[in-house]
Amino acid sequence: MIALCAYYEGTVPDDAEGFDRYIEEVHMPLVAKYPRLKQLRFLKGTPRDGAAPKYYLSFELFFDSYEDFQVAAVSKERDAAVRDAATFEGKFDGVIHHVMYEVNDIGGCAGAE
């Protein structure tokens, strides 16, 4: 399994609530339509020890294989999400990092069922 992650390093200086709502209600449903996408996560940064998070938010997209990711990467659904992202990126002040990972699940966690 592989994961493509997008890390939004920075802040939303104006109307963070509206930005977050748009991400959750409009953008994420577009990304969820990617072909062969197995799982999608949206993680919202939260303050820790009184400090603002370095990463405002993160998206995690999981695919069974790199080949499945490649199918999604050239899809009309991805094109729609990329066009949509251009409409809100100006509201985010920072840098967006895209990173691909090979996923290796570790068993035996105390809270896992």
N, C-alpha and C positions, 0 to 999 in steps of 0.2 A: 504494500500500500504506500502511496505517496501523499504528501500534503503540500499544497501551495498556500503560503501565508502572506498576507498583506499587512504590514505594520505601519500605522499612521503615527509617526513621531512628531509631536507638536500639540497645537491647541486649536480650538474653535473660538476665536475672539468674540464673535457676535452670534447670538441666538443658538447657543449650544443645544438647547432643548429641541428647537426646530430642526437642527441638523441631525440630531440623534433620531428623532421621529421619522425624518425622511429616509435615513439609512435603513431603519427597521421596517418601515411600511412600504417603501417603494424600491429601494436599491436591492436589499437582500432577497425579496421575492423574485427579482430578475435573475440574480445569480443562482438562486435555487433551481432555476429551469435549465441549467447547463446539462447537456447530455452526459451520461455516465458518472455524474457526480454522486458519490455515496453518502457524504455527510457534509454539512455546512455549519460552521460555528461563527458567531459574532461575539467577541469579547470586548467589553467596555472597560477602559482603564479606571481605576479607583485610587483615591489618595491612600498613601501608606505612611504611617508615622508622621502625619501632618504635611507630607510633601506631595505635590501634584504628580501624577503618573508621567513617565517619560513618553509612553505610547498612549495616545488618546483612545485608540481602538485597534482591534486586530480582526481580520477575517481569516478563517481556516477552511480550506476546501480540500476534501479528501477524495481520492480516486484509487481504484484497485491497482492501477498500473500507470506508468508514464504514457503508454499508448492511449489509455482512456483519457488522460489529461489532454493529449494532443488532439483528440476528437473534439473535446470541449473548446480547446483554444482556437479552433477554426470554425466554430459554430455560429449560426445567426443569433443564438441566444447570448453568447459572449459579446458579439458585436453590439447588441442592444444594451448590455450592462456597461460596456466601455463607453458608449455614447452617453448613457445616463451619468456615469461617473464624472464626465467632463462638465456636467451641469452643477455639481456640488464641490468639486475640488478647489475652486476659488474661495470657498467659505472655510477651508481648512488651511491653517497657517503652519506649515512644516514640510516634512519630507515623507514620502510613501516608499517603503522598502518592500520588495517582493522576494520571497525566499522559498525554495523548494526543499523539502525534507523527505527522506525515506523514513517511514513510520515503523518503529519497533516497540510493540506493546510489552510491558513488563507485568507479569502476573504476580500474585501473592500480596497485593496491597491489602492492608487491614480493612479498609472500608468497602472493598469490592465484593460483589455477591457472586 
